[in-house]
């Protein structure tokens, strides 16, 4: 059993900052890619940023230069520092992690419950 628990969402004015955090717990042997996605108006999930176990990062074009993803492998956590927030960043953000629960087991994809970010104009 694996759980991803997010924290840090909330309401902020345009131009402000928020930090999202996500902690993975449960039966975990290793964690590969961790990332943040957000809900689109069409109720899909789009990639915001992701980070490999080695620290390689990818960002959506819309957030490059404003958001920074980081992780702590020892604590099984991933964070998203969001600066210069815009009203169009308003939506639900989801933590995602590719986790191997046991040695020699296959990788499984896990999601957090989502955290609301609202940016007022």
DSSP file (Angstrom, degrees, kcal/mol; ACC not computed):
  #  RESIDUE AA STRUCTURE BP1 BP2  ACC     N-H-->O    O-->H-N    N-H-->O    O-->H-N    TCO  KAPPA ALPHA  PHI   PSI    X-CA   Y-CA   Z-CA
    1    1 A X              0   0    0      0, 0.0    26,-2.0     0, 0.0     2,-0.4   0.000 360.0 360.0 360.0 128.3    0.0    0.0    0.0
    2    2 A X  E     -A   26   0A   0     24,-0.2     2,-0.4     2,-0.0    24,-0.2  -0.970 360.0-168.3-126.2 141.0    1.4    3.4   -1.0
    3    3 A X  E     -A   25   0A   0     22,-2.6    22,-2.4    -2,-0.4     2,-0.5  -0.984  10.1-159.1-129.3 140.8    0.0    6.8   -0.3
    4    4 A X  E     -A   24   0A   0    107,-0.4     2,-0.5    -2,-0.4   109,-0.5  -0.985  13.8-168.5-115.1 123.6    0.9   10.2   -1.7
    5    5 A X  E     -A   23   0A   0     18,-2.3    18,-2.3    -2,-0.5     2,-0.2  -0.955   3.9-160.8-119.4 121.7   -0.2   13.1    0.5
    6    6 A X  E     +A   22   0A   0     -2,-0.5     2,-0.3    16,-0.2    16,-0.2  -0.630  12.9 170.4 -99.0 156.0   -0.1   16.7   -0.8
    7    7 A X  E     +A   21   0A   0     14,-2.3    14,-2.8    -2,-0.2   108,-0.1  -0.978  42.9  63.6-153.4 161.9   -0.1   19.9    1.0
    8    8 A X        +     0   0    0     -2,-0.3    11,-0.4     1,-0.3    14,-0.1   0.380  59.2 132.2 107.1  -4.7    0.5   23.6    0.4
    9    9 A X        +     0   0    0     12,-0.1     2,-0.3     9,-0.1    -1,-0.3  -0.157  25.8 113.6 -70.0 174.6   -2.4   24.6   -1.9
   10   10 A X  E     -d  117   0B   0    106,-1.2   108,-2.9   105,-0.1     2,-0.4  -0.989  61.5 -45.9 158.0-163.7   -4.4   27.7   -1.2
   11   11 A X  E     +d  118   0B   0     -2,-0.3     2,-0.3   106,-0.2   108,-0.2  -0.873  51.4 162.9-107.5 133.6   -5.4   31.2   -2.3
   12   12 A X  E     -d  119   0B   0    106,-2.4   108,-2.5    -2,-0.4     2,-0.1  -0.986  36.2-108.7-146.3 153.3   -2.9   33.7   -3.5
   13   13 A X  E >   -d  120   0B   0     -2,-0.3     3,-2.3   106,-0.2    72,-0.2  -0.478  52.0 -81.6 -79.4 154.9   -2.9   37.0   -5.4
   14   14 A X  T 3  S+     0   0    0    106,-2.5    72,-0.2     1,-0.3    -1,-0.1  -0.284 120.6  28.9 -54.5 137.6   -1.5   37.2   -8.9
   15   15 A X  T 3  S+     0   0    0     70,-3.2    69,-0.6     1,-0.3    -1,-0.3   0.272 100.8 114.5  91.1 -10.4    2.3   37.6   -8.8
   16   16 A X    <   -     0   0    0     -3,-2.3    69,-2.3    69,-0.2     2,-0.3  -0.070  59.1-118.9 -84.3-172.8    2.5   35.7   -5.5
   17   17 A X        -     0   0    0     66,-0.2     2,-0.3    67,-0.2    66,-0.2  -0.933  21.5-179.7-132.2 151.3    4.0   32.4   -4.6
   18   18 A X  E     - B   0  82A   0     64,-2.2    64,-3.3    -2,-0.3     2,-0.5  -0.980  15.9-146.2-142.9 153.4    3.0   29.0   -3.2
   19   19 A X  E     - B   0  81A   0    -11,-0.4     2,-0.4    -2,-0.3    62,-0.2  -0.984  11.6-160.9-123.7 122.0    4.9   25.9   -2.4
   20   20 A X  E     - B   0  80A   0     60,-2.7    60,-2.6    -2,-0.5     2,-0.3  -0.801   8.9-169.5 -97.9 142.0    3.3   22.5   -2.9
   21   21 A X  E     -AB   7  79A   0    -14,-2.8   -14,-2.3    -2,-0.4     2,-0.4  -0.956   7.0-169.8-130.3 152.1    4.7   19.4   -1.2
   22   22 A X  E     -AB   6  78A   0     56,-1.8    56,-2.1    -2,-0.3     2,-0.5  -0.988   3.5-164.0-143.8 129.8    4.0   15.7   -1.6
   23   23 A X  E     -AB   5  77A   0    -18,-2.3   -18,-2.3    -2,-0.4     2,-0.4  -0.960   8.3-150.6-118.3 130.3    5.1   12.9    0.7
   24   24 A X  E     +A    4   0A   0     52,-2.7     2,-0.3    -2,-0.5   -20,-0.2  -0.818  23.4 170.1 -97.0 136.2    5.1    9.2   -0.4
   25   25 A X  E     +A    3   0A   0    -22,-2.4   -22,-2.6    -2,-0.4     2,-0.3  -0.950  29.2  52.1-142.3 162.4    4.6    6.6    2.3
   26   26 A X  E    S-A    2   0A   0     -2,-0.3     2,-1.1   -24,-0.2   -24,-0.2  -0.863 100.3  -1.4 117.0-151.1    3.9    2.9    2.6
   27   27 A X  S    S+     0   0    0    -26,-2.0     2,-0.4    -2,-0.3    -2,-0.1  -0.692  77.3 160.3 -83.7 102.0    5.7    0.0    1.1
   28   28 A X        +     0   0    0     -2,-1.1    73,-0.3     1,-0.1     3,-0.1  -0.980  26.3 167.9-132.4 121.5    8.4    1.6   -1.1
   29   29 A X  S    S-     0   0    0     71,-2.7     2,-0.3    -2,-0.4    72,-0.2   0.834  77.8 -16.9 -91.9 -46.3   11.6    0.0   -2.4
   30   30 A X  E     -E  100   0B   0     70,-2.0    70,-3.0    72,-0.1     2,-0.5  -0.990  54.7-139.8-156.0 157.3   12.4    2.8   -4.8
   31   31 A X  E     -E   99   0B   0     -2,-0.3    68,-0.2    68,-0.2     3,-0.1  -0.984  17.8-178.5-122.3 124.4   10.9    5.9   -6.5
   32   32 A X  E     +     0   0B   0     66,-3.3     2,-0.1    -2,-0.5    -1,-0.1   0.571  61.6   6.4 -88.0-119.2   11.6    6.7  -10.1
   33   33 A X  E     -     0   0B   0     19,-0.1    65,-2.5    64,-0.1     2,-0.3  -0.413  64.0-171.0 -70.0 137.9   10.1    9.8  -11.6
   34   34 A X  E     +EF  97  51B   0     17,-2.5    17,-3.2    63,-0.2     2,-0.3  -0.941  17.3 154.9-121.0 149.1    8.1   12.1   -9.4
   35   35 A X  E     -EF  96  50B   0     61,-2.8    61,-2.6    -2,-0.3     2,-0.4  -0.970  38.0-114.7-162.4 176.2    6.0   15.0  -10.8
   36   36 A X  E     +EF  95  49B   0     13,-3.2    12,-2.9    -2,-0.3    13,-1.7  -0.986  27.2 178.9-124.8 134.6    3.2   17.5  -10.6
   37   37 A X  E     -EF  94  47B   0     57,-2.8    57,-3.2    -2,-0.4     2,-0.3  -0.832  11.1-151.4-123.9 164.8    0.2   17.6  -12.9
   38   38 A X  E     -EF  93  46B   0      8,-2.2     8,-3.0    -2,-0.3     2,-0.3  -0.985  23.4-103.0-140.7 155.3   -2.8   19.8  -13.0
   39   39 A X  E     - F   0  45B   0     53,-2.3     6,-0.2    -2,-0.3     2,-0.2  -0.532  33.3-147.4 -77.9 136.2   -6.3   19.6  -14.2
   40   40 A X    >   -     0   0    0      4,-2.7     3,-2.4    -2,-0.3    52,-0.1  -0.524  31.8-101.3 -94.6 166.8   -7.3   21.2  -17.4
   41   41 A X  T 3  S+     0   0    0      1,-0.3    -1,-0.1    -2,-0.2    -2,-0.0   0.788 125.9  57.2 -57.6 -25.9  -10.6   22.8  -18.3
   42   42 A X  T 3  S-     0   0    0      2,-0.0    -1,-0.3     1,-0.0     3,-0.1   0.264 121.8-110.1 -88.0  12.9  -11.3   19.6  -20.2
   43   43 A X  S <  S+     0   0    0     -3,-2.4     2,-0.2     1,-0.2    -2,-0.1   0.768  77.9 127.7  65.1  27.8  -10.8   17.6  -17.1
   44   44 A X        -     0   0    0     -6,-0.0    -4,-2.7     0, 0.0     2,-0.5  -0.575  61.7-115.5 -99.2 173.0   -7.6   16.0  -18.3
   45   45 A X  E     -F   39   0B   0     -6,-0.2     2,-0.4    -2,-0.2    -6,-0.2  -0.955  29.5-166.4-112.8 123.6   -4.3   16.1  -16.4
   46   46 A X  E     -F   38   0B   0     -8,-3.0    -8,-2.2    -2,-0.5     2,-0.2  -0.846  27.4-105.1-109.5 146.1   -1.4   18.0  -17.9
   47   47 A X  E     +F   37   0B   0     -2,-0.4   -10,-0.2   -10,-0.2     3,-0.1  -0.454  35.1 172.6 -67.8 133.1    2.2   17.8  -16.9
   48   48 A X  E     -     0   0B   0    -12,-2.9    12,-2.6     1,-0.4     2,-0.3   0.778  66.9 -28.6-100.8 -53.5    3.5   20.7  -15.0
   49   49 A X  E     -FG  36  59B   0    -13,-1.7   -13,-3.2    10,-0.2    -1,-0.4  -0.975  55.9-168.6-161.7 151.6    6.9   19.5  -14.0
   50   50 A X  E     -FG  35  58B   0      8,-2.0     8,-2.0    -2,-0.3     2,-0.4  -0.978   4.6-159.4-144.6 158.1    8.7   16.2  -13.3
   51   51 A X  E     -FG  34  57B   0    -17,-3.2   -17,-2.5    -2,-0.3     6,-0.2  -0.999  14.0-135.4-142.1 133.8   12.0   15.1  -11.9
   52   52 A X    >   -     0   0    0      4,-2.6     3,-1.4    -2,-0.4   -19,-0.1  -0.270  35.7-101.4 -79.9 171.1   13.9   11.9  -12.2
   53   53 A X  T 3  S+     0   0    0      1,-0.3    20,-0.1     2,-0.1    -1,-0.1   0.774 125.8  53.0 -64.0 -23.9   15.5   10.1   -9.3
   54   54 A X  T 3  S-     0   0    0      2,-0.1    -1,-0.3     0, 0.0   -22,-0.0   0.495 124.6-101.9 -89.8  -4.1   18.8   11.5  -10.6
   55   55 A X    <   +     0   0    0     -3,-1.4     2,-0.2     1,-0.3    -2,-0.1   0.478  69.0 147.5 100.5   2.5   17.5   15.1  -10.6
   56   56 A X        -     0   0    0      1,-0.0    -4,-2.6    -5,-0.0    -1,-0.3  -0.541  32.0-157.0 -71.1 137.4   16.8   15.6  -14.3
   57   57 A X  E     -G   51   0B   0     -6,-0.2     2,-0.3    -2,-0.2    -6,-0.2  -0.847  19.3-169.8-121.8 152.9   13.8   17.9  -14.7
   58   58 A X  E     -G   50   0B   0     -8,-2.0    -8,-2.0    -2,-0.3     2,-0.3  -0.993  11.4-168.8-135.1 143.0   11.2   18.8  -17.3
   59   59 A X  E     -G   49   0B   0     -2,-0.3   -10,-0.2   -10,-0.2     2,-0.2  -0.961  27.7-110.4-131.0 148.7    8.7   21.6  -17.3
   60   60 A X    >>  -     0   0    0    -12,-2.6     3,-1.7    -2,-0.3     4,-1.0  -0.504  35.6-119.1 -66.4 145.8    5.7   22.6  -19.2
   61   61 A X  T 34 S+     0   0    0      1,-0.3     3,-0.5     2,-0.2    -1,-0.1   0.847 111.2  63.4 -57.1 -33.7    6.4   25.7  -21.4
   62   62 A X  T 34 S+     0   0    0      1,-0.2    -1,-0.3     3,-0.0   -14,-0.0   0.673 111.7  34.3 -68.2 -16.7    3.7   27.6  -19.5
   63   63 A X  T X> S+     0   0    0     -3,-1.7     3,-2.4   -15,-0.2     4,-2.3   0.465  82.1 127.7-117.6  -4.0    5.6   27.4  -16.2
   64   64 A X  T 3< S+     0   0    0     -4,-1.0     4,-0.1    -3,-0.5    -3,-0.0  -0.298  81.2  15.5 -58.0 134.0    9.2   27.5  -17.3
   65   65 A X  T 34 S+     0   0    0      2,-0.4    -1,-0.3     1,-0.1     3,-0.1   0.282 125.6  60.2  85.6 -11.1   11.1   30.2  -15.4
   66   66 A X  T <4 S+     0   0    0     -3,-2.4    17,-2.0     1,-0.2     2,-0.3   0.709  97.8  51.2-114.3 -36.2    8.3   30.5  -12.8
   67   67 A X  E  <  -C   82   0A   0     -4,-2.3    -2,-0.4    15,-0.2     2,-0.4  -0.799  59.6-166.0-109.0 148.0    8.1   27.0  -11.2
   68   68 A X  E     -C   81   0A   0     13,-2.4    13,-3.1    -2,-0.3     2,-0.4  -0.990   5.6-157.0-134.3 126.1   10.8   24.9   -9.7
   69   69 A X  E     +C   80   0A   0     -2,-0.4     2,-0.3    11,-0.2    11,-0.2  -0.797  19.1 166.1-100.5 143.9   10.5   21.2   -8.9
   70   70 A X  E     -C   79   0A   0      9,-2.0     9,-2.9    -2,-0.4     2,-0.3  -0.962  14.3-158.7-148.0 163.9   12.7   19.5   -6.3
   71   71 A X  E     -C   78   0A   0     -2,-0.3     2,-0.5     7,-0.3     7,-0.2  -0.985  16.2-145.4-145.8 155.9   12.8   16.2   -4.4
   72   72 A X  E >>> -C   77   0A   0      5,-2.3     5,-1.8    -2,-0.3     4,-1.0  -0.931  12.7-169.4-120.5 103.2   14.3   14.7   -1.3
   73   73 A X  T 345S+     0   0    0     -2,-0.5     3,-0.2     1,-0.2    -1,-0.1   0.820  85.5  56.8 -65.9 -30.9   15.1   11.1   -2.0
   74   74 A X  T 345S+     0   0    0      1,-0.2    -1,-0.2    -3,-0.1    -2,-0.0   0.822 116.9  34.6 -69.2 -30.1   15.8   10.3    1.6
   75   75 A X  T <45S-     0   0    0     -3,-0.6   -51,-0.2     2,-0.1    -1,-0.2   0.437 104.6-124.9-104.1  -1.9   12.4   11.6    2.7
   76   76 A X  T  <5 +     0   0    0     -4,-1.0   -52,-2.7     1,-0.2     2,-0.3   0.914  64.9 136.0  57.5  44.8   10.4   10.4   -0.4
   77   77 A X  E   < -BC  23  72A   0     -5,-1.8    -5,-2.3   -54,-0.2     2,-0.4  -0.894  39.3-166.3-124.0 153.6    9.1   13.9   -1.0
   78   78 A X  E     -BC  22  71A   0    -56,-2.1   -56,-1.8    -2,-0.3     2,-0.3  -0.995  11.0-167.2-135.2 142.0    8.7   16.1   -4.0
   79   79 A X  E     -BC  21  70A   0     -9,-2.9    -9,-2.0    -2,-0.4     2,-0.4  -0.899  12.6-153.8-129.2 156.6    8.0   19.9   -3.9
   80   80 A X  E     -BC  20  69A   0    -60,-2.6   -60,-2.7    -2,-0.3     2,-0.6  -0.946   7.5-158.8-133.0 112.3    6.9   22.5   -6.4
   81   81 A X  E     -BC  19  68A   0    -13,-3.1   -13,-2.4    -2,-0.4     2,-0.6  -0.817  13.3-165.3 -90.3 119.6    7.9   26.1   -5.8
   82   82 A X  E     +BC  18  67A   0    -64,-3.3   -64,-2.2    -2,-0.6     2,-0.3  -0.928  11.8 172.9-115.5 115.8    5.5   28.3   -7.7
   83   83 A X        +     0   0    0    -17,-2.0   -66,-0.2    -2,-0.6   -67,-0.2  -0.745  59.0  24.1-116.0 164.2    6.4   32.0   -8.3
   84   84 A X  S    S-     0   0    0    -69,-0.6    -1,-0.2    -2,-0.3   -67,-0.2   0.901  84.5-161.3  49.6  47.1    4.9   34.8  -10.3
   85   85 A X        -     0   0    0    -69,-2.3   -70,-3.2    -3,-0.2     2,-0.3  -0.262   6.8-156.7 -65.1 145.9    1.6   33.0  -10.2
   86   86 A X    >   -     0   0    0    -72,-0.2     3,-2.3   -71,-0.1     4,-0.2  -0.846  30.3-111.8-119.3 154.7   -1.1   33.9  -12.7
   87   87 A X  G >  S+     0   0    0     -2,-0.3     3,-1.8     1,-0.3    32,-0.3   0.843 116.9  63.7 -54.2 -32.7   -4.9   33.5  -12.6
   88   88 A X  G 3  S+     0   0    0      1,-0.3    -1,-0.3    30,-0.1    -3,-0.0   0.577  88.8  68.8 -71.7  -6.5   -4.6   30.9  -15.4
   89   89 A X  G <  S+     0   0    0     -3,-2.3     2,-0.4    30,-0.1    -1,-0.3   0.504  73.9 118.4 -82.7  -5.0   -2.6   28.7  -13.0
   90   90 A X    <   +     0   0    0     -3,-1.8     2,-0.3    -4,-0.2    28,-0.2  -0.485  42.8  86.0 -67.5 120.8   -5.8   28.2  -11.0
   91   91 A X  E    S- H   0 117B   0     26,-1.8    26,-2.7    -2,-0.4     2,-0.5  -0.959  82.3 -58.5 175.9-172.0   -6.8   24.6  -10.8
   92   92 A X  E     - H   0 116B   0     -2,-0.3   -53,-2.3    24,-0.2     2,-0.4  -0.807  46.5-151.5 -93.1 132.7   -6.2   21.3   -8.9
   93   93 A X  E     -EH  38 115B   0     22,-2.9    22,-2.3    -2,-0.5     2,-0.4  -0.870   8.6-159.8-107.1 136.6   -2.7   20.1   -8.7
   94   94 A X  E     -E   37   0B   0    -57,-3.2   -57,-2.8    -2,-0.4     2,-0.3  -0.941  11.4-138.1-120.5 135.7   -1.8   16.4   -8.4
   95   95 A X  E     -E   36   0B   0     -2,-0.4    17,-2.3   -59,-0.2     2,-0.4  -0.676  23.7-169.2 -84.2 143.9    1.3   14.7   -7.2
   96   96 A X  E     +EI  35 111B   0    -61,-2.6   -61,-2.8    -2,-0.3     2,-0.3  -0.994   8.1 178.2-137.0 142.6    2.5   11.7   -9.2
   97   97 A X  E     -EI  34 110B   0     13,-2.0    13,-2.7    -2,-0.4     2,-0.8  -0.991  25.6-142.2-147.9 138.5    5.1    9.1   -8.5
   98   98 A X  E     - I   0 109B   0    -65,-2.5   -66,-3.3    -2,-0.3     2,-0.4  -0.886  37.3-175.0 -98.5 110.4    6.4    6.0  -10.2
   99   99 A X  E     -EI  31 108B   0      9,-3.1     9,-3.0    -2,-0.8     2,-0.7  -0.893  30.4-154.5-121.0 135.5    7.1    3.6   -7.4
  100  100 A X  E     -EI  30 107B   0    -70,-3.0   -71,-2.7    -2,-0.4   -70,-2.0  -0.934  15.7-166.8 -99.5 113.2    8.6    0.2   -7.1
  101  101 A X        +     0   0    0     -2,-0.7     2,-0.3     5,-0.6    -1,-0.1   0.841  66.4  15.8 -75.7 -32.4    7.1   -1.3   -4.0
  102  102 A X  S >  S-     0   0    0      4,-0.3     3,-2.2   -74,-0.1    -1,-0.1  -0.959  94.1 -83.4-139.0 155.0    9.4   -4.3   -3.5
  103  103 A X  T 3  S+     0   0    0     -2,-0.3     3,-0.1     1,-0.3    -2,-0.0  -0.369 117.5  11.8 -58.6 134.1   12.8   -5.4   -4.9
  104  104 A X  T 3  S+     0   0    0      1,-0.3    -1,-0.3    -2,-0.1     2,-0.1   0.401 102.3 123.6  75.6   0.3   12.3   -7.1   -8.3
  105  105 A X    <   -     0   0    0     -3,-2.2    -1,-0.3     1,-0.1     2,-0.1  -0.412  66.5-102.7 -82.2 165.7    8.7   -5.9   -8.5
  106  106 A X        -     0   0    0     -2,-0.1    -5,-0.6    -3,-0.1     2,-0.3  -0.387  40.2 -94.3 -82.8 168.1    7.4   -3.8  -11.3
  107  107 A X  E     -I  100   0B   0     -7,-0.2     2,-0.3    -2,-0.1    -7,-0.2  -0.613  37.1-161.6 -84.0 140.1    6.8   -0.1  -11.2
  108  108 A X  E     -I   99   0B   0     -9,-3.0    -9,-3.1    -2,-0.3     2,-0.5  -0.917  15.6-128.5-121.1 150.5    3.4    1.3  -10.4
  109  109 A X  E     -I   98   0B   0     -2,-0.3     2,-0.3   -11,-0.2   -11,-0.2  -0.862  28.7-172.1-100.9 125.2    2.0    4.8  -11.0
  110  110 A X  E     -I   97   0B   0    -13,-2.7   -13,-2.0    -2,-0.5     2,-0.4  -0.875   7.0-158.8-120.9 151.1    0.5    6.6   -8.0
  111  111 A X  E     -I   96   0B   0     -2,-0.3  -107,-0.4   -15,-0.2   -15,-0.2  -0.947  13.7-130.7-126.2 146.4   -1.5    9.8   -7.6
  112  112 A X        -     0   0    0    -17,-2.3  -107,-0.2    -2,-0.4     3,-0.1  -0.288  35.3-103.7 -80.2 178.4   -2.2   12.1   -4.8
  113  113 A X        -     0   0    0   -109,-0.5   -19,-0.1     1,-0.1  -108,-0.1   0.640  63.6-108.6 -82.6 -14.4   -5.7   13.3   -4.0
  114  114 A X        -     0   0    0      1,-0.0     2,-0.4   -19,-0.0   -20,-0.2   0.128  22.7-132.6  99.6 144.8   -5.1   16.7   -5.4
  115  115 A X  E     - H   0  93B   0    -22,-2.3   -22,-2.9  -108,-0.1     2,-0.3  -1.000  21.0-122.0-135.8 134.7   -4.7   20.2   -3.9
  116  116 A X  E     - H   0  92B   0     -2,-0.4  -106,-1.2   -24,-0.2     2,-0.5  -0.565  22.0-170.5 -81.1 131.7   -6.5   23.3   -5.0
  117  117 A X  E     -dH  10  91B   0    -26,-2.7   -26,-1.8    -2,-0.3     2,-0.5  -0.990   5.4-175.4-118.8 124.9   -4.5   26.4   -6.1
  118  118 A X  E     -d   11   0B   0   -108,-2.9  -106,-2.4    -2,-0.5     2,-0.6  -0.982   6.5-168.5-124.7 124.3   -6.4   29.6   -6.7
  119  119 A X  E     -d   12   0B   0     -2,-0.5     2,-0.3   -32,-0.3  -106,-0.2  -0.947  12.1-152.5-114.5 116.2   -4.8   32.7   -8.0
  120  120 A X  E      d   13   0B   0   -108,-2.5  -106,-2.5    -2,-0.6   -33,-0.1  -0.610 360.0 360.0 -89.5 147.2   -6.9   35.9   -7.8
  121  121 A X              0   0    0     -2,-0.3    -1,-0.1  -108,-0.2  -108,-0.1   0.447 360.0 360.0 -90.7 360.0   -6.4   38.8  -10.2
